[in-house]
Amino acid sequence: MSLVNTINLSFDMTKVLTEMEVHGIKINVDTLHQLRDEYQIEMLILNKKLDTMVKEAMGDTPINLDSGEDRSMVMYSCKVRDKNIWKNSFNLGMETRRGGAKRPKRRPNLTKRDFNRMVADMTDVVYKTKVRQCSNCRGSGTIKKYTVKGDLYKIAPKCPTCNGKGVVYLSTGEVAGFKLVPTNIMECTVNGFKTDMDTATKHITEGDLKAKDFLQSYTRYSAIRTYLRTFIEGIEKGLDVNNFIHPQFMQCVTATGRLSSRNPNFQNMPRGSTFPVRKAIVSRFNNGFILEGDYRQLEFRVAGFLAKDKQLYRDVENNVDVHQYTADTMGVERQDAKAHTFKPLYGGVLGTPKEMRYYEAFKHKYWQVTNWHDKLQKEAVDTKKIKLPSGREYSFPYARYTQYGNVTNSTAIKNYPVQGFATADLLPLALVNLYDIMKKKNMKSVICNTVHDSIILDVHPEEKIECIDCLRNAMMSIKDECKSRYNVDYDMPVDIELKIGDNWLETKEI
């Protein structure tokens, strides 16, 4: 019976999501095409810049930035000597566990000193090169070879000196690349080290100015490529004859219960002003508006509520700038610190020395969250599941303590309750309540989207004030709804931000 509340909410959400899919989202096609052209131009500029920077950093060594192995070599200035030994030493790859599920292999528990030593032993430093014509084949890539009868081979063999390339690359003796230093075993991949956007962003504050410029340019290039493929092309493919898209919303795909969507994916887009594609989302009504309501620090506050952390409650009530605290602890700018503020909520403990200093400070400041994490892990090991106040449950059938005292799946054990209660239990309360209110009022405006901790309305011009009131009341109702639905006293202060504008990007706070 404990899942009844979750199931009932899911049924109510189904009605809301069905109408959202049917109503769809209006797209300004001219704006979309303009954004596509702008992105393509920026990609060309960045591509040329990256080519120049790589040439300067690597010399004449040919590099393909679409290759993870090449990117690792450029960023970390080293190359794995033997991939099989590397893979086995760090236990890289996937394995099939009980139940048939495939999971990443468990990495060995290494000290920082041991990790650095192993990396040094299994990699070679990469040096800049100068290209020269092969003196053996004189640039042809092949050599003359005769049969026992004295005739030339019909197909000339590859030159062994240059392997058929016609050129050789001679070391200049100068270390190539941007000399980044991997921080821990979790950055290891079968080709070297991680080079994804999150990892690159994390290393931006560590390198010299050239490394920082390269990483910023590369992460921007990768982001634009994702925007073009996932959002611009995704929207274009999904347009109906009236220039609406109808994303499919799913409640039963993500492990936490948070919504996901496809055709196109409208759940994993960057926030607000950082994402110009939002400018193409407009109202279906003449002179209509796009209205968005966003919960402030919802997951942070939910963690404090679930852990009953008194310090976190005080910080919320006193409007403490948690990002500035992160910046002060790490010794970086506030903007650079934002990406790290909430990582300890999900078990983040590894990173650069600056990051680890902050993670440790977080654990001490919000020590009741830390204790709650320990209790969650014990609950998962003892009962093989975690239960939320709402009744939602997460199964961890293979949770156990390792020989090092850690718990398997610890990140998920710490993450699922926070994300699940915030975005799968609380936000849907507001969404369903808003849907019911608007139905009773027989409003022309429609709910057109929801992204994690926000709700978006397409507002009829005659209902602007009414929609603002309805959205505000629905979002602020989660305390009452939580008591009514779950018999839970959600006593954490609730704060929201409402913004409205002619499109989803250019909105102003109300």
Sequence and secondary structure as in RCSB ss.txt:
>XXXX:A:sequence
MSLVNTINLSFDMTKVLTEMEVHGIKINVDTLHQLRDEYQIEMLILNKKLDTMVKEAMGDTPINLDSGEDRSMVM
YSCKVRDKNIWKNSFNLGMETRRGGAKRPKRRPNLTKRDFNRMVADMTDVVYKTKVRQCSNCRGSGTIKKYTVKG
DLYKIAPKCPTCNGKGVVYLSTGEVAGFKLVPTNIMECTVNGFKTDMDTATKHITEGDLKAKDFLQSYTRYSAIR
TYLRTFIEGIEKGLDVNNFIHPQFMQCVTATGRLSSRNPNFQNMPRGSTFPVRKAIVSRFNNGFILEGDYRQLEF
RVAGFLAKDKQLYRDVENNVDVHQYTADTMGVERQDAKAHTFKPLYGGVLGTPKEMRYYEAFKHKYWQVTNWHDK
LQKEAVDTKKIKLPSGREYSFPYARYTQYGNVTNSTAIKNYPVQGFATADLLPLALVNLYDIMKKKNMKSVICNT
VHDSIILDVHPEEKIECIDCLRNAMMSIKDECKSRYNVDYDMPVDIELKIGDNWLETKEI
>XXXX:A:secstr
 TTHHHHHHHHHHHHHHHHHHHH EEE HHHHHHHHHHHHHHHHHHHHHHHHHHHHHHBT    TT HHHHHHHH
HSEEES HHHHHHHTT SEEE TTS EEE       HHHHHHHHHHHEEE EEEEEEE TTTTTSSB   B TTS
 B SS  B TTTTTSSEEEEEEEEE S      SGGGEETTEE  SHHHHHHHTTTS HHHHHHHHHHHHHHHHH
HIIIIIIHHHHHH  TTSEE  EEESSSSTT   EEESS  SS   GGG GGGGGEE SSTT EEEEEEETTHHH
HHHHHHHT HHHHHHHHTT  HHHHHHHHHTS HHHHGGGTTGGGGT   SSHHHHHHHHHHHHHTHHHHHHHHH
HHHHHHHHSEEE TTS EEE TT  B TTS BTTHHHHHHHHHHIIIIIIIHHHHHHHHHHHHHHTT S EEEEE
ETTEEEEEE GGGHHHHHHHHHHHHTTHHHHHHHHH     S   EEEEEESBSSSEEE 
